[in-house]
Amino acid sequence: MIKDIEGLEDKIEETAKEIERIENAVNDYDEETVKSSDEEAIEQLKEDIQNLIDSGNVTEEEIAGLEETKADADALTDKIDETQAEIDRINDAVAGYDEETVKSSDSEDLAQLKEDVQNLIDSGNVTEEEIAGLEETKADADALTDKIAETEQQLEEIKGIENNFNPENVSSDDKAAIEDKIAEIEAVNPDNLTDEQKAEYEEIKAGFEALLEEIAAAEKDVADIGVELEKFDEERVTKFWEDDIEALKAKINELIADENMGEAEKAKLNEYKAQTEKLIEIINTPKEYISCRFFYLIWDCLTWKYNGILWLFKQIFAC
C-alpha cells in the first residue's frame, strides 16, 4: 500500500514537473521573435500538452492551465504560419512582374512590396535563411523599379532633345542626331510603356520623322537644282537661255538663304551658283559666241522663229 502511495506521489510530482517544463518552454518563446525554425519544437510541446490532458493525471485546474498554455503555443505557430504566408505573398507578387513588361503604373505596388520585405526582415520573425531569400526578392524588386526609372529617363531625354529642333531651321546638320533619337525611341520596349507613355513616344517619334521630312525636302530642292542645271550645256549655251539661267540663279540664292539648308546643301548650292554665273559670263562674252557657239546660235534662232510661227498658227486656229 505504501509503495502504491509512493508511486502515486511520484506520478503526481512527475506530472507537475512536466507541466512546469512545458509552461516554461512555451513561455520562452515570444510572438515578436518566434521563427519557423522554432515550429517543430513548439508543435512537439503542443503534442506534449495534449498527451498530458488526455493522460488522466491532471486536475481540472491543471487542464485549464494547460489549455491556456496550448493557446499560447497555438498563437506562436499561427505567427509562424502568418509570417510564412507573408513571405510567400511577397515572393509571388514580385515574381509576377517581369523587367520586359514592368511599367511606371507598377511603381506604387513595387514600392509597397519593398517596404513589406523590409518590415519582415526587421520583424525578428524570420530566420537568417529567410532573410537571405527576402534580400534576393528585394533585389529583384529594385531591378524592376530601376527598369521603370530607366524607361522614364529615356522618355525625358528624348523629350529634351526634341525641344532642341525647330522645323523652321532644322537641316541636314541635325540629321544624324535626329536619326539617333528615333533609333532610341524604337529601341525602347513598348511593353515597358503605359498607354499614355506609348502615345507620347509615338507623338515624339512622329515629330522627329517630320523633321527628317523637312531635311529630305531641302535635300530634294538642291538635287532638283542640279537636275535643272544639267539642261544648260556650256558648249552650246546661247543668249536665248539667259532668262532661264538668271531665274535658276535667283532660285539658288533663295535656297541658300533658307534656314533648312545644312552646310553640305549650302556648299552644293554655292557650287551650282558658280556654274550659273559662269554660264551667264559665257553668254555675255561676244568672243565666246563667235568662236564657239555660232552654230548653236543659228539653231536657237531657228528654234525661236519656228516656235513663234507655231504659236501664231495656234492663235489663228484657236479663233
Phi, psi and chi 1 to 4 in degrees:
 res  aa     phi    psi   chi1   chi2   chi3   chi4
   1 MET       -  -46.2  179.0   68.4   72.6      -
   2 ILE   -62.3  -39.7  -67.5  173.9      -      -
   3 LYS   -63.4  -38.2  -74.8 -175.2  180.0 -179.0
   4 ASP   -64.0  -43.1  -69.9  -19.4      -      -
   5 ILE   -64.1  -43.4  -67.4  171.2      -      -
   6 GLU   -61.4  -36.9  -71.7  176.0  -10.7      -
   7 GLY   -64.5  -39.5      -      -      -      -
   8 LEU   -66.8  -41.6  -70.5  171.8      -      -
   9 GLU   -61.9  -40.1  -72.6  175.9  -13.4      -
  10 ASP   -63.3  -40.6  -70.7  -17.4      -      -
  11 LYS   -65.5  -40.9 -173.1   63.7  175.6  175.8
  12 ILE   -62.6  -42.6  -68.9  169.2      -      -
  13 GLU   -67.0  -41.5 -175.6  177.7   -7.7      -
  14 GLU   -62.0  -42.0  178.8 -174.8  -30.3      -
  15 THR   -65.1  -42.2  -60.1      -      -      -
  16 ALA   -62.5  -41.5      -      -      -      -
  17 LYS   -65.2  -37.9  -74.6 -179.0  179.0  179.4
  18 GLU   -66.5  -41.0 -179.6   65.8   -1.1      -
  19 ILE   -61.2  -45.6  -68.4  171.4      -      -
  20 GLU   -63.5  -42.1 -176.7  179.1    6.4      -
  21 ARG   -59.6  -46.6  179.4 -169.8   70.7   81.6
  22 ILE   -65.1  -45.4  -68.8  170.5      -      -
  23 GLU   -62.3  -44.2  -73.1  178.8  -15.0      -
  24 ASN   -63.5  -40.7  -71.4  -22.3      -      -
  25 ALA   -64.0  -43.8      -      -      -      -
  26 VAL   -67.1  -40.6  171.1      -      -      -
  27 ASN   -68.5  -18.9  -70.5  -26.2      -      -
  28 ASP   -71.0  -17.3  -77.9  -18.1      -      -
  29 TYR   -93.1  158.2  -64.9  103.4      -      -
  30 ASP  -140.3  139.7 -170.4  -57.8      -      -
  31 GLU   -61.3  -24.4  -76.0 -171.4   47.2      -
  32 GLU   -76.8  -18.6  -63.9  -60.5  -44.2      -
  33 THR  -129.1   -3.7   56.5      -      -      -
  34 VAL   -65.2  141.7   69.4      -      -      -
  35 LYS  -129.8  168.0  -59.2  173.6  178.0   62.9
  36 SER   -62.9  -26.8   57.4      -      -      -
  37 SER   -67.7  -14.9   53.9      -      -      -
  38 ASP   -91.8   -8.8  -57.6  -42.1      -      -
  39 GLU   -61.4  -44.6 -173.2  169.8   20.4      -
  40 GLU   -60.7  -43.9 -175.1  176.9  -11.1      -
  41 ALA   -66.2  -39.2      -      -      -      -
  42 ILE   -69.1  -39.1  -65.6  170.9      -      -
  43 GLU   -62.2  -37.8  -71.6  -67.4  -13.7      -
  44 GLN   -64.5  -40.1 -176.2   59.1   57.7      -
  45 LEU   -63.4  -39.3  -72.8  169.4      -      -
  46 LYS   -65.0  -37.8  -73.5  161.3   68.0  174.8
  47 GLU   -66.8  -39.9 -176.1  179.0  -23.5      -
  48 ASP   -63.4  -39.8  -66.6  -17.7      -      -
  49 ILE   -61.5  -47.3  -70.5  170.7      -      -
  50 GLN   -64.2  -37.5 -166.9   58.9   50.1      -
  51 ASN   -62.2  -39.9  -72.2  -22.3      -      -
  52 LEU   -64.2  -45.9  -87.5  176.6      -      -
  53 ILE   -60.7  -39.3  -68.8  172.0      -      -
  54 ASP   -81.0   -8.9  -64.6  -21.5      -      -
  55 SER   -73.0  -25.9   69.3      -      -      -
  56 GLY    82.7    5.1      -      -      -      -
  57 ASN  -101.5   11.3  -66.6  -39.9      -      -
  58 VAL  -123.6  146.5  -73.7      -      -      -
  59 THR   -77.9  171.0   64.3      -      -      -
  60 GLU   -60.9  -39.4  -69.8  -61.4  -38.3      -
  61 GLU   -64.4  -42.0 -176.6  179.0   -6.1      -
  62 GLU   -66.8  -38.3  -71.9  170.4  -26.9      -
  63 ILE   -59.9  -43.6  -71.0  173.9      -      -
  64 ALA   -60.1  -42.1      -      -      -      -
  65 GLY   -65.4  -42.0      -      -      -      -
  66 LEU   -65.0  -35.6  -73.1  167.5      -      -
  67 GLU   -63.7  -39.8  -68.6  -73.1    1.5      -
  68 GLU   -64.7  -42.6  -72.1 -178.1    9.3      -
  69 THR   -63.3  -40.1  -57.8      -      -      -
  70 LYS   -64.5  -38.4 -174.1  171.9 -178.5  -66.0
  71 ALA   -62.6  -40.1      -      -      -      -
  72 ASP   -63.0  -41.3  -67.7  -20.9      -      -
  73 ALA   -66.3  -38.0      -      -      -      -
  74 ASP   -62.2  -39.7  -74.6  -24.4      -      -
  75 ALA   -63.1  -36.5      -      -      -      -
  76 LEU   -66.4  -46.5  -67.5  168.1      -      -
  77 THR   -69.7  -30.7   52.7      -      -      -
  78 ASP   -62.2  -40.3  -73.1  -14.1      -      -
  79 LYS   -64.7  -40.8 -176.1   62.4  178.0 -179.8
  80 ILE   -61.9  -45.9  -68.3  170.4      -      -
  81 ASP   -63.6  -40.6  -67.8  -18.0      -      -
  82 GLU   -62.3  -42.5  177.0 -172.0  -39.8      -
  83 THR   -65.2  -42.9  -59.6      -      -      -
  84 GLN   -64.2  -40.6 -173.4   57.9   56.3      -
  85 ALA   -63.0  -38.5      -      -      -      -
  86 GLU   -67.7  -40.3 -179.0   67.9   -6.6      -
  87 ILE   -60.6  -47.0  -68.5  172.2      -      -
  88 ASP   -62.3  -41.7  -67.6  -18.7      -      -
  89 ARG   -61.1  -47.3  179.2 -169.6   71.3   80.3
  90 ILE   -65.9  -45.2  -67.8  170.2      -      -
  91 ASN   -60.2  -44.6  -73.6  -20.0      -      -
  92 ASP   -66.0  -39.2  -69.4  -15.3      -      -
  93 ALA   -64.8  -46.0      -      -      -      -
  94 VAL   -67.5  -40.7  172.6      -      -      -
  95 ALA   -64.7  -20.8      -      -      -      -
  96 GLY   -72.2  -12.9      -      -      -      -
  97 TYR   -98.4  157.8  -66.6  100.7      -      -
  98 ASP  -138.0  139.1 -169.8  -51.9      -      -
  99 GLU   -60.7  -23.6  -76.1 -169.2   44.0      -
 100 GLU   -79.4  -14.7  -66.0  -60.2  -48.1      -
 101 THR  -130.4   -4.3   57.0      -      -      -
 102 VAL   -66.4  142.7   69.7      -      -      -
 103 LYS  -129.7  166.2  -57.5  171.6  179.0   61.6
 104 SER   -62.5  -25.3   59.0      -      -      -
 105 SER   -69.0  -12.1   52.1      -      -      -
 106 ASP   -92.3   -4.9  -58.5  -43.0      -      -
 107 SER   -58.0  -46.1  -65.8      -      -      -
 108 GLU   -63.3  -43.8 -170.8  174.0  -23.0      -
 109 ASP   -64.4  -40.6  -71.8  -18.2      -      -
 110 LEU   -66.5  -38.6  -74.4  168.1      -      -
 111 ALA   -61.9  -40.1      -      -      -      -
 112 GLN   -66.6  -41.3 -176.0   59.4   57.6      -
 113 LEU   -62.7  -39.5  -74.6  168.0      -      -
 114 LYS   -66.3  -36.7  -70.1 -162.3  -72.6 -175.7
 115 GLU   -65.6  -40.5 -176.3  179.0  -26.3      -
 116 ASP   -63.6  -39.7  -66.7  -16.9      -      -
 117 VAL   -60.8  -47.2  168.0      -      -      -
 118 GLN   -65.0  -37.9 -165.5   58.7   49.8      -
 119 ASN   -60.9  -40.1  -71.8  -21.5      -      -
 120 LEU   -65.7  -45.4  -87.2  176.1      -      -
 121 ILE   -58.9  -38.7  -69.2  172.4      -      -
 122 ASP   -83.7   -5.9  -63.0  -21.6      -      -
 123 SER   -74.4  -28.8   68.7      -      -      -
 124 GLY    86.9    0.9      -      -      -      -
 125 ASN  -102.1   10.1  -67.7  120.4      -      -
 126 VAL  -123.0  147.8  -73.7      -      -      -
 127 THR   -79.9  169.6   64.6      -      -      -
 128 GLU   -61.0  -38.7  -69.5  -59.4  -41.1      -
 129 GLU   -64.1  -42.8 -176.6  179.0   -4.6      -
 130 GLU   -66.6  -36.3  -71.8  167.4  -20.7      -
 131 ILE   -61.6  -42.8  -73.2  173.5      -      -
 132 ALA   -60.1  -42.6      -      -      -      -
 133 GLY   -64.9  -40.5      -      -      -      -
 134 LEU   -66.6  -35.3  -72.8  166.9      -      -
 135 GLU   -63.7  -38.2  -68.4  -73.9    2.5      -
 136 GLU   -65.2  -41.6  -71.3 -178.2    9.1      -
 137 THR   -62.8  -40.9  -61.7      -      -      -
 138 LYS   -64.6  -38.4 -171.5  171.3 -178.9  -70.5
 139 ALA   -63.7  -38.7      -      -      -      -
 140 ASP   -63.4  -42.6  -68.1  -19.8      -      -
 141 ALA   -64.8  -38.2      -      -      -      -
 142 ASP   -62.7  -41.0  -75.0  -24.0      -      -
 143 ALA   -63.4  -37.0      -      -      -      -
 144 LEU   -66.3  -44.9  -68.2  164.9      -      -
 145 THR   -69.6  -31.0   52.6      -      -      -
 146 ASP   -64.4  -39.0  -73.0  -12.9      -      -
 147 LYS   -64.4  -41.2 -176.6   63.1  177.8  179.3
 148 ILE   -61.8  -46.0  -68.7  170.3      -      -
 149 ALA   -63.7  -39.5      -      -      -      -
 150 GLU   -62.0  -44.1  176.7 -171.0  -31.1      -
 151 THR   -64.2  -43.2  -58.0      -      -      -
 152 GLU   -65.5  -37.4  -69.8  178.0  -24.3      -
 153 GLN   -64.8  -40.1 -179.8   63.6   28.5      -
 154 GLN   -60.1  -43.6  -75.1  176.7  -51.6      -
 155 LEU   -62.3  -43.0 -179.8   56.9      -      -
 156 GLU   -63.8  -40.4  -71.6  -55.9  -47.2      -
 157 GLU   -66.3  -41.7  -71.8  176.2   -1.1      -
 158 ILE   -66.3  -42.5  -68.6  167.5      -      -
 159 LYS   -62.2  -37.0  -75.6  163.2   62.4  178.0
 160 GLY   -66.2  -43.9      -      -      -      -
 161 ILE   -74.1  -27.4 -165.3  169.6      -      -
 162 GLU   -58.1  -37.8 -179.8 -164.9   25.9      -
 163 ASN   -72.8   -9.5  -62.6  -31.0      -      -
 164 ASN   -83.3   -9.9  -66.6  -24.2      -      -
 165 PHE  -114.3  145.7  -61.6  107.1      -      -
 166 ASN  -130.2  127.7 -174.8  -27.1      -      -
 167 PRO   -56.0  -23.4  -24.3   33.8      -      -
 168 GLU   -72.4  -25.8  -62.8  -62.1  -38.5      -
 169 ASN  -134.4   11.1   56.3   28.4      -      -
 170 VAL   -66.7  143.6   69.6      -      -      -
 171 SER  -142.6  177.7   72.2      -      -      -
 172 SER   -61.9  -18.9   60.6      -      -      -
 173 ASP   -63.2  -24.5  -60.7  -20.8      -      -
 174 ASP   -96.2   -4.3  -53.5  -49.3      -      -
 175 LYS   -58.9  -46.8 -171.1  173.8 -178.3  179.5
 176 ALA   -61.6  -43.9      -      -      -      -
 177 ALA   -64.0  -39.5      -      -      -      -
 178 ILE   -66.9  -44.3  -67.7  169.7      -      -
 179 GLU   -63.3  -37.0  -72.1  175.7  -22.6      -
 180 ASP   -61.9  -41.5  -74.7  -13.9      -      -
 181 LYS   -70.0  -36.1  -75.4  -56.7  165.6 -175.8
 182 ILE   -62.8  -40.5  -69.8  175.5      -      -
 183 ALA   -63.7  -38.8      -      -      -      -
 184 GLU   -63.5  -42.1  -76.9 -176.0   31.6      -
 185 ILE   -62.0  -45.9  -68.2  173.0      -      -
 186 GLU   -69.0  -23.0  -67.8  175.2  -17.8      -
 187 ALA   -78.3  -17.9      -      -      -      -
 188 VAL   -72.3  129.5  174.0      -      -      -
 189 ASN   -68.9  116.8 -176.7   -5.2      -      -
 190 PRO   -61.3  -22.3   19.7  -30.9      -      -
 191 ASP   -70.7  -14.6  -67.9  -26.0      -      -
 192 ASN   -89.2    3.0  -73.4  129.5      -      -
 193 LEU  -109.4  142.3  -56.0  174.6      -      -
 194 THR   -74.1  167.5   63.9      -      -      -
 195 ASP   -59.0  -38.6  -70.2  -19.5      -      -
 196 GLU   -65.3  -43.2 -177.5  179.3   -9.6      -
 197 GLN   -66.9  -38.7  -73.8  174.7  -35.2      -
 198 LYS   -58.6  -45.7  -78.1 -179.7 -175.0  176.7
 199 ALA   -61.4  -39.8      -      -      -      -
 200 GLU   -67.7  -43.6 -167.0  168.9    8.1      -
 201 TYR   -60.3  -45.5  -97.8   71.8      -      -
 202 GLU   -62.9  -38.4  -71.9  -58.7  -37.2      -
 203 GLU   -64.8  -43.8 -177.1  178.8  -12.2      -
 204 ILE   -65.6  -42.9  -65.9  171.4      -      -
 205 LYS   -61.0  -43.4 -177.9 -178.3  176.0 -176.1
 206 ALA   -61.4  -36.9      -      -      -      -
 207 GLY   -64.4  -42.8      -      -      -      -
 208 PHE   -65.0  -40.9  -80.0  129.6      -      -
 209 GLU   -64.6  -35.4  -71.6  171.6  -18.7      -
 210 ALA   -64.4  -35.8      -      -      -      -
 211 LEU   -65.2  -39.8  -66.9  172.2      -      -
 212 LEU   -64.3  -34.4  -70.6 -178.9      -      -
 213 GLU   -65.0  -37.7  -70.5  173.0    6.0      -
 214 GLU   -62.9  -42.7  -69.4  -74.9  -15.3      -
 215 ILE   -64.9  -44.3  -66.7  170.0      -      -
 216 ALA   -62.1  -38.0      -      -      -      -
 217 ALA   -64.2  -41.1      -      -      -      -
 218 ALA   -65.1  -42.3      -      -      -      -
 219 GLU   -63.3  -37.6  -68.5  172.6  -23.8      -
 220 LYS   -67.1  -39.8 -176.6  177.7 -175.8  -57.4
 221 ASP   -58.1  -41.8  -74.7  -19.4      -      -
 222 VAL   -67.3  -43.3  174.3      -      -      -
 223 ALA   -62.3  -38.7      -      -      -      -
 224 ASP   -63.3  -36.9  -71.1  -14.7      -      -
 225 ILE   -61.0  -43.2  -67.6  -69.8      -      -
 226 GLY   -60.9  -43.1      -      -      -      -
 227 VAL   -62.7  -44.2  171.4      -      -      -
 228 GLU   -66.0  -37.1 -165.6  169.6  -14.0      -
 229 LEU   -68.2  -29.0 -170.1   56.8      -      -
 230 GLU   -62.8  -20.0  -73.9  177.0   -0.4      -
 231 LYS   -70.1  -21.3  -62.4  174.8 -175.8  176.9
 232 PHE   -99.9  113.1  -56.6  105.1      -      -
 233 ASP   -99.7  125.3 -175.4   -7.8      -      -
 234 GLU   -58.9  -28.3  -71.9 -176.3   16.6      -
 235 GLU   -74.0  -18.2  -65.8  -61.1  -39.7      -
 236 ARG  -137.6   14.2   60.0  152.2  -59.8  164.6
 237 VAL   -63.8  138.3   65.6      -      -      -
 238 THR  -132.9  174.7   66.1      -      -      -
 239 LYS   -59.8  -27.6 -171.3   73.7  174.1  176.7
 240 PHE   -67.6  -16.3  -66.8   96.4      -      -
 241 TRP   -95.2   -4.8  -64.4   -0.1      -      -
 242 GLU   -58.7  -45.6 -173.5  171.2   12.6      -
 243 ASP   -60.6  -42.4  -71.2  -14.8      -      -
 244 ASP   -64.9  -39.2  -69.8  -21.9      -      -
 245 ILE   -69.3  -40.5  -65.7  171.2      -      -
 246 GLU   -62.4  -39.7  -73.1  -73.0    2.4      -
 247 ALA   -63.7  -40.2      -      -      -      -
 248 LEU   -65.2  -40.4 -176.8   58.8      -      -
 249 LYS   -63.3  -41.1  180.0 -178.7  174.5 -177.7
 250 ALA   -62.7  -38.6      -      -      -      -
 251 LYS   -65.2  -38.8 -172.3  174.2 -179.1 -179.5
 252 ILE   -63.2  -45.1  -69.1  171.5      -      -
 253 ASN   -60.4  -39.1  -75.7  -29.3      -      -
 254 GLU   -64.0  -41.0 -177.9 -178.3  -21.5      -
 255 LEU   -69.6  -37.1  -71.8  175.2      -      -
 256 ILE   -60.8  -34.7  -70.7  173.1      -      -
 257 ALA   -79.5  -11.0      -      -      -      -
 258 ASP   -70.8  126.8 -171.1  -22.4      -      -
 259 GLU   -70.9  -11.0  -68.3 -172.5   -0.7      -
 260 ASN   -82.1    0.4  -73.1  128.7      -      -
 261 MET   -91.3  127.6  -65.7  -62.8  158.3      -
 262 GLY   -84.6 -179.1      -      -      -      -
 263 GLU   -62.2  -39.7  -68.5  -57.9  -42.0      -
 264 ALA   -65.1  -41.6      -      -      -      -
 265 GLU   -67.4  -42.2  -74.0   70.9   40.9      -
 266 LYS   -63.1  -39.7  -73.1 -179.9 -179.5  178.2
 267 ALA   -62.6  -43.3      -      -      -      -
 268 LYS   -65.8  -42.0 -162.7   67.2  178.9  174.2
 269 LEU   -63.8  -39.7  -72.6  167.3      -      -
 270 ASN   -65.4  -33.8  -79.7  -48.7      -      -
 271 GLU   -65.5  -43.9 -179.9 -176.4  -33.7      -
 272 TYR   -65.2  -39.6  -70.7  154.5      -      -
 273 LYS   -61.1  -41.5 -178.7  179.8  177.1 -178.7
 274 ALA   -61.9  -37.0      -      -      -      -
 275 GLN   -66.2  -41.0  -69.6  179.6   37.8      -
 276 THR   -65.7  -39.4   61.1      -      -      -
 277 GLU   -65.0  -34.9  -71.4  172.1  -16.0      -
 278 LYS   -68.1  -39.6 -176.8  177.1 -180.0 -177.6
 279 LEU   -61.9  -44.2  -70.6  168.1      -      -
 280 ILE   -64.8  -37.3  -67.0  168.0      -      -
 281 GLU   -63.4  -42.3 -179.4 -175.4   -7.4      -
 282 ILE   -62.9  -44.3  -67.9  171.3      -      -
 283 ILE   -59.0  -39.7  -71.9  170.9      -      -
 284 ASN   -94.0   15.4  -70.3  -72.9      -      -
 285 THR  -111.9   99.5  -55.2      -      -      -
 286 PRO   -53.2  -36.1  -25.0   34.5      -      -
 287 LYS   -57.1  -43.4  178.8 -176.6  173.8 -177.2
 288 GLU   -64.8  -37.2  -65.8  -69.3  -24.7      -
 289 TYR   -61.2  -49.4  -98.7  118.1      -      -
 290 ILE   -68.6  -44.7  -67.3  168.7      -      -
 291 SER   -77.8  -33.2   62.6      -      -      -
 292 CYS  -121.0  -22.1  -59.9      -      -      -
 293 ARG  -125.9   17.5  -68.6  168.3  175.7   76.1
 294 PHE   -60.6  -44.0 -177.6   70.5      -      -
 295 PHE   -63.1  -44.6  171.2   77.2      -      -
 296 TYR   -68.6  -30.0  -67.4  118.6      -      -
 297 LEU   -64.9  -44.2  176.3   61.3      -      -
 298 ILE   -61.8  -43.7  -66.1  171.3      -      -
 299 TRP   -60.7  -43.8  176.1  -96.8      -      -
 300 ASP   -67.5  -34.7  -74.3  -21.8      -      -
 301 CYS   -63.2  -44.9  -74.3      -      -      -
 302 LEU   -64.2  -41.7  -69.0  172.6      -      -
 303 THR   -62.5  -43.4  -59.0      -      -      -
 304 TRP   -62.6  -44.4  173.3   80.5      -      -
 305 LYS   -64.6  -45.6 -176.4  176.6  179.6 -178.8
 306 TYR   -60.7  -45.4  171.1   77.3      -      -
 307 ASN   -62.2  -35.1  -72.6  -22.5      -      -
 308 GLY   -66.2  -43.4      -      -      -      -
 309 ILE   -64.5  -42.9  -66.2  170.3      -      -
 310 LEU   -61.0  -40.4 -177.3   61.1      -      -
 311 TRP   -63.6  -39.2  175.8   83.4      -      -
 312 LEU   -64.0  -45.2 -178.5   60.1      -      -
 313 PHE   -61.7  -37.5  -89.6  102.1      -      -
 314 LYS   -61.7  -39.5  -76.3 -177.7  178.4  178.8
 315 GLN   -66.9  -39.9  -62.4  -57.4  -45.3      -
 316 ILE   -65.4  -49.7  -68.2  169.9      -      -
 317 PHE   -71.2  -21.1  -75.4  108.0      -      -
 318 ALA   -68.4  -26.8      -      -      -      -
 319 CYS   -73.4      -  -63.3      -      -      -
